[in-house]
Amino acid sequence: MTDQFGILEQELAHFTRSIGHPARVAVLLAIAKQGNEIEGEVIDVPPLSKATVIQHLRELKRAGLVNGRIFGTKSKYWVDKENFEKFKTAFAAFEKQMNDSLETTG
């Protein structure tokens, strides 16, 4: 059924679904605040347990917003800047379409 929608709608839904949990937003922000590359550890995101952080990292990786290896002490991961830019571009296009539509119907 999703093939009935355009690329913008599909891409934006994919990314927003991946950050649709506040813990995932917190994980992304924590990675960015620590310099965008985490190696040899699972990032500390209070009040989340390490196991919960790992689950959210895996979801973010599945969505393409995080890249790398997520294996506890053998971890190395980072925010995938290229895919994050795609997300920002898709959201900006959505925002423009919404604003244009609201202005013409306002």
DOKE-974695 format. One record per residue (C-alpha): residue in three letters; x, y, z. Coordinates in nm, 3 decimals. Example, Ala and Ser with C-alpha at 12.3 -4.5 7.8 and 13.67 -1.06 7.14 Angstrom:
% residues 2
{code:ALA c1:1.230 c2:-0.450 c3:0.780}
{code:SER c1:1.367 c2:-0.106 c3:0.714}
This chain:
% residues 106
{code:MET c1:0.000 c2:0.000 c3:0.000}
{code:THR c1:0.287 c2:0.243 c3:0.065}
{code:ASP c1:0.381 c2:0.226 c3:-0.304}
{code:GLN c1:0.074 c2:0.441 c3:-0.369}
{code:PHE c1:0.253 c2:0.735 c3:-0.210}
{code:GLY c1:0.538 c2:0.945 c3:-0.345}
{code:ILE c1:0.901 c2:0.926 c3:-0.246}
{code:LEU c1:0.869 c2:1.227 c3:-0.013}
{code:GLU c1:0.584 c2:1.070 c3:0.183}
{code:GLN c1:0.757 c2:0.733 c3:0.207}
{code:GLU c1:1.095 c2:0.873 c3:0.306}
{code:LEU c1:0.955 c2:1.112 c3:0.564}
{code:ALA c1:0.737 c2:0.838 c3:0.718}
{code:HIS c1:1.040 c2:0.605 c3:0.735}
{code:PHE c1:1.255 c2:0.858 c3:0.920}
{code:THR c1:0.985 c2:0.994 c3:1.150}
{code:ARG c1:0.885 c2:0.640 c3:1.248}
{code:SER c1:1.247 c2:0.576 c3:1.347}
{code:ILE c1:1.259 c2:0.880 c3:1.577}
{code:GLY c1:0.901 c2:0.836 c3:1.696}
{code:HIS c1:1.019 c2:0.743 c3:2.044}
{code:PRO c1:1.165 c2:1.007 c3:2.277}
{code:ALA c1:1.443 c2:0.770 c3:2.380}
{code:ARG c1:1.567 c2:0.753 c3:2.019}
{code:VAL c1:1.573 c2:1.132 c3:1.997}
{code:ALA c1:1.771 c2:1.137 c3:2.322}
{code:VAL c1:2.015 c2:0.875 c3:2.188}
{code:LEU c1:2.076 c2:1.074 c3:1.868}
{code:LEU c1:2.134 c2:1.393 c3:2.065}
{code:ALA c1:2.370 c2:1.215 c3:2.307}
{code:ILE c1:2.580 c2:1.079 c3:2.019}
{code:ALA c1:2.600 c2:1.425 c3:1.860}
{code:LYS c1:2.695 c2:1.588 c3:2.192}
{code:GLN c1:2.982 c2:1.341 c3:2.236}
{code:GLY c1:3.138 c2:1.430 c3:1.903}
{code:ASN c1:2.931 c2:1.200 c3:1.680}
{code:GLU c1:3.155 c2:0.895 c3:1.709}
{code:ILE c1:3.126 c2:0.654 c3:1.998}
{code:GLU c1:3.382 c2:0.377 c3:2.025}
{code:GLY c1:3.423 c2:0.093 c3:2.274}
{code:GLU c1:3.117 c2:0.166 c3:2.483}
{code:VAL c1:2.743 c2:0.202 c3:2.481}
{code:ILE c1:2.653 c2:0.565 c3:2.526}
{code:ASP c1:2.505 c2:0.665 c3:2.861}
{code:VAL c1:2.157 c2:0.814 c3:2.818}
{code:PRO c1:1.988 c2:0.864 c3:3.155}
{code:PRO c1:1.742 c2:0.727 c3:3.259}
{code:LEU c1:1.782 c2:0.440 c3:3.010}
{code:SER c1:1.961 c2:0.114 c3:3.083}
{code:LYS c1:2.245 c2:0.011 c3:2.851}
{code:ALA c1:2.028 c2:-0.272 c3:2.712}
{code:THR c1:1.752 c2:-0.025 c3:2.627}
{code:VAL c1:2.000 c2:0.211 c3:2.462}
{code:ILE c1:2.130 c2:-0.079 c3:2.251}
{code:GLN c1:1.775 c2:-0.164 c3:2.138}
{code:HIS c1:1.715 c2:0.196 c3:2.033}
{code:LEU c1:2.054 c2:0.217 c3:1.861}
{code:ARG c1:1.962 c2:-0.090 c3:1.658}
{code:GLU c1:1.633 c2:0.069 c3:1.552}
{code:LEU c1:1.812 c2:0.387 c3:1.452}
{code:LYS c1:2.065 c2:0.182 c3:1.259}
{code:ARG c1:1.787 c2:-0.011 c3:1.084}
{code:ALA c1:1.642 c2:0.325 c3:0.975}
{code:GLY c1:1.981 c2:0.442 c3:0.851}
{code:LEU c1:2.020 c2:0.730 c3:1.097}
{code:VAL c1:2.300 c2:0.554 c3:1.288}
{code:ASN c1:2.582 c2:0.356 c3:1.131}
{code:GLY c1:2.851 c2:0.128 c3:1.269}
{code:ARG c1:2.879 c2:-0.174 c3:1.499}
{code:ILE c1:2.676 c2:-0.198 c3:1.817}
{code:PHE c1:2.822 c2:-0.475 c3:2.037}
{code:GLY c1:2.880 c2:-0.337 c3:2.388}
{code:THR c1:3.254 c2:-0.294 c3:2.450}
{code:LYS c1:3.331 c2:-0.357 c3:2.081}
{code:SER c1:3.097 c2:-0.082 c3:1.967}
{code:LYS c1:3.173 c2:0.190 c3:1.717}
{code:TYR c1:2.882 c2:0.393 c3:1.587}
{code:TRP c1:2.791 c2:0.740 c3:1.470}
{code:VAL c1:2.504 c2:0.943 c3:1.327}
{code:ASP c1:2.494 c2:0.883 c3:0.952}
{code:LYS c1:2.519 c2:1.245 c3:0.836}
{code:GLU c1:2.420 c2:1.167 c3:0.477}
{code:ASN c1:2.094 c2:1.000 c3:0.581}
{code:PHE c1:2.031 c2:1.267 c3:0.844}
{code:GLU c1:2.059 c2:1.525 c3:0.564}
{code:LYS c1:1.804 c2:1.324 c3:0.361}
{code:PHE c1:1.571 c2:1.336 c3:0.661}
{code:LYS c1:1.618 c2:1.712 c3:0.698}
{code:THR c1:1.558 c2:1.765 c3:0.325}
{code:ALA c1:1.244 c2:1.551 c3:0.328}
{code:PHE c1:1.110 c2:1.735 c3:0.632}
{code:ALA c1:1.188 c2:2.075 c3:0.478}
{code:ALA c1:1.002 c2:1.976 c3:0.159}
{code:PHE c1:0.706 c2:1.859 c3:0.367}
{code:GLU c1:0.709 c2:2.183 c3:0.567}
{code:LYS c1:0.714 c2:2.390 c3:0.245}
{code:GLN c1:0.423 c2:2.195 c3:0.096}
{code:MET c1:0.226 c2:2.235 c3:0.418}
{code:ASN c1:0.296 c2:2.608 c3:0.438}
{code:ASP c1:0.208 c2:2.659 c3:0.071}
{code:SER c1:-0.117 c2:2.467 c3:0.115}
{code:LEU c1:-0.211 c2:2.651 c3:0.433}
{code:GLU c1:-0.143 c2:2.989 c3:0.271}
{code:THR c1:-0.368 c2:2.913 c3:-0.025}
{code:THR c1:-0.650 c2:2.784 c3:0.194}
{code:GLY c1:-0.599 c2:3.034 c3:0.480}
